Amino acid sequence: MRIKEIEAKIARLEASPRFSGLARLTDVELDRQIVLGLNKMASEWPSLGAMVSDLRESPMPADKELAGQIEGFITDWQAQQRQKAAQ
């Protein structure tokens, strides 16, 4: 999936009535929605990791940047989950 396709999906989400509801979500609920969205985006690949790998290998700088952003989010989210489990 190219960055333009992802941007189009985001634009459709932002235009939907559901998007305005995201503003009222807690950080935990918002993170959950992001993870669900990432999983939906990755449905065209065998895994989220495969999608990120394909984005990393893309010749387009925007795809590579998106891969880095997704990896950063996942890393932070996993750390939060481990921290919650340790409490």
N, C-alpha and C positions, 0 to 999 in steps of 0.2 A: 504494500500500500504506500503510495507516495504522500508527501506532505500536503499536497493540494487536496487529496481525498480526505485526509484527516481533518484539515481545516474546514472542508465542506461539512463533514459530520459534526464538528464542533459548532459551526454556524447554525446547522439545523437544530442542535440541542439548545443553543442559546435562544433561538426563535420560538421554541416550544414553550407552552405554559408551564411545563414542569421545571424549566430552568429557573424561573423566578423563585420557586420553592427551595432551590439549593441555597439561596442566601440565608435562609432561616435554619439551616442544618448546623449541628454542632461540628466541631473538628473531627470527632470520631465518625459521625454519620457521613460527613463530607469525604473523609478518607475511604470509607466503605464504598461510597458511590464512585469514587475515582477508580478504585480497584475493580469494581464491577465493569466500569466503562473500559478499562484497559483490557480486561479479559474478553469483553465483547469485540474490541478492536482486534485482538489477537486471535479471534476465532478462525481467521483465514490461514493461520499457521498452526503447526503442531503444538506450540507453546508460546507463552509470552517471551521467553528467552529467544526462541527462533525469530519472532518478530523483531526484537531488538537487534539481534545479529544481522538480519536483513537490512534494517535501517542503518546500522553501522557500516555495512559493506556498500551502501548506496553511494553513487558518485555525487549526489546532491548534498551540499553542506547542511541544508535545513533538516534533512533526514538524519544525518549524523548528530546534529544538535538535539533533535527530538529523542533519539536513542539515549543520549546522555541524560536528558531530563527525566525520561522514564526510569532509567537505572537509578538515578538519584532519588526519585520518589520512592521506588521499591526498597532501596537500601534504608532510607529513613523510616518507612512504614514498618519494615521488618524489625528494626531496632526498637521502635515503639511497642510492637507486639511482644518482643522478648522482655522489655522493661515491665510491661503490664503483667506478664506471666510471672515475673520474679517478685512482684509485690504481694 
